[in-house]
Amino acid sequence: MPCGDFRLYLVTDRRQTAGRPLAPLIQEALVAGLQAVQLRERDLGTRALLRLAGELLHLTRGRNAALLINDRADMVMGLGADGVHLRADSVPVSVARRILGAERLVGASAHSADDVVRAESEGADFVVLGPIYPTTSKLAYGAPIGVGPLEDAARRCRIPVFAIGGISAERVAEVTRAGAFGVAVISSILTAPHVGQATQHLLSALAHAP
């Protein structure tokens, strides 16, 4: 699936589901129209992560959606997933591209416009930039950067840039006006009482965004 086929990118965090199992929530979001999922459960051991990845891949395949696995190009190859998502301090995008080839997606996290430029030059298909707004899930990455770096990245780069960090449906218009192609979210979907409705709300906001 080309990156241009999705504008809403769900990053998983099973600690933000209010005790609900992750897979049924992902299925609910997929039924509502979600087209891309990043499996990010960094605290899981390899075998547990592999089992969860296989379960989610079955769900995404059933809805013609993309599954990217955080930082595990080996697992992407082993399972036949759609791509890898790299942390800002992970292996270079160019290395992941050599491993995965041209047919799979390589996404990268960025915290500045310079990071976006670097990822593009190394062959990334898209970049997730943030945190744009304050959010508890991104406290480790420092203060929010605001929309300025989105505007800068949009001027300097051609690949899609997704805004992350404190993104809600009400903020979609602001980040897309600043140059974001789409949005990446965690809590806006996974903490919602009705995951399907939250997904539809975000998709609708993106459909009507400038």
N, C-alpha and C positions, 0 to 999 in steps of 0.2 A: 504493500500500500504506500503510495507516495505521500510525503508529509503534507502536501497541499490538500489531501482528502480530509483532513481533520483540523479543527480550530480549537477544540476543547480537549485537554490532555489531563487525565486523572492520574495523580501520583498516589500510590497506596501507602497507608499507614494503619495497620490493624489495631494500633493503640488508640485510634481516634474514632472507633466505631461504637462507643458506648457498650462494649461487651458483645456486640453482635458479630457473628462470623463474617469474615471478609468476603468470601466467594459469593454468597447470595446477594450482598450489596453490589458487587461488581456486576452480577447478572442483571440486577434491577436497573442499574445505570445503563448497561448495554441495551436493554429492551427499550429504554427511554431515548436512545439515539446516540449514546457515547460511542466514539469510533477509535479511541486510543487510550491505552492504559500503560503506565509505567509501574512495574513491580519493584518496590524500593525497600523491602523489609530487611534492612542492613544487619539487624541483630540475629537473624536466623542463620543456623548452620547450613552447610551446603546441601545436605540431604533433605532437610526440611524445606529449604528454599526451592529445591528441585521439584519436590512434590507439589508445593503450592504453585510454582510456575506451570507445571503440567496441567493442574486443575484450571488455572486461569486461561491458559492457551486453548483448552477445550471450549471454554466459554466464549473467548474472543473469536475463535474460528467459526463458531456457530452463528455469529453476528457479523462476519466479514469485517472485524475490527482488528486493529494492530495491538500486539503486545510487545513492549520493550522491557528488557530486564536491566536493572541497575548494575552497571559495572561488571557484568559477567558475560563477556563475549563467548567464553567457552560454553556456557549454558545455552546461550542463544543458538550456537551451532549445534549443540547436542540435541536440543528440542526442536529446532527448526522454527524458533520464534522470529518475530519480524525485525528485531533490531536491539541495539544496546543504548543505554543512556549513561553518559560518563559524568562523574563529578568533576568539579573544577580542578581538583588535585589528583585526578585519576591518570591512567595512561593517556598519552596524547591521542587526539582524534585520528591522526595519521596512522598510528599503530593499529587502532581498532578497525580502521578502514581496510588495512592490508589483511587483517584476519577475516573480516566479514565479507569483503568484496563489495561490488557496487550494487548488488541486488537487495541488500538489507539496509535498514535505517541506522544512522548514527546520530544521536542527539547529544547535546552537551549542556552542562550548567555553566552559567556565567554570572559575574557580579559587577561587570562594567562593560562599557561599549568596546573597550580594547580587547576584553576576553571574547566578545562576539566576533570581532574582526579576526582574531587568531583562530578561533574554531572554524570559521568559514574558510580561511586560507588552508587549513589542514584537511578540509573535506567533509565537515559536518553538514548534515541535511537540514538541521534546525537547531536553535539554541533556546534554552529557557533562562530568562534574565530576571534577577531579583535578589533580595526581596524588595518589591516595589513599595508596599505598605507594611505597617507593623503587623506581626503575626507571631504567635507563640511557637509555631512549628519551624520557624527559621531564625530563632534567637541566636543560634550558634554562628550565624553568618553575619552578625553585626547589625548596625542600624539600617533601617530601610533606605533605599537609594533614591526613591521618588521616580517620577516619569522622565526626568531629564536624560538619563542614560538610554531609555527607550528611543527618544527622539534622535539622539546621537547615533545609536546603532542603526536605526532605520535609514539615516542619511548615508551611512558608510557601508552598509551591507545589503546583499540581495537575498540571503536565505531568510526563511521565516523566523521571527523572534516571538516567543511566547512569554507573556508577563506572568510572574509568580509572586506570591507573598501577599496575603490579605485580600485576595481577589474575591469579589462578590459580583453578583449579577448587576448590582447598581454601579459598580466601578468599571464594568466592561467598556462602556463608551469612552471613558477617560483614557484608558490604556490603549485602545485601538486608535483614538485620535492622535495619541503620541507616537504611533507607529507599530504597535504590537499587531502581529498577524492573528494571534489567538491568545488564550489564557491557559495556564496550568494551575490546577487546584488540588487541595487535599481536603481540608475541613469543610469547605463550602458544600461538598457532596457527602463525604463520609460521616460527618456529624449530624447531618440533616435527619429529622424524624422520618421523612419520606424521600428517599434517595432518588427515586425516579422523578419526582416533581422538581427537586433541586436541580437535577441534570437538565430537565426540559427548560427550566427557568434560565439557566446559563446559556443553553443552546439558542433560545429565543433572543436573549440579549445580544449574542454574537451575530445572529441573523439580521438584526436591526441596527447593528453598530455601524458607525461611519467608516 
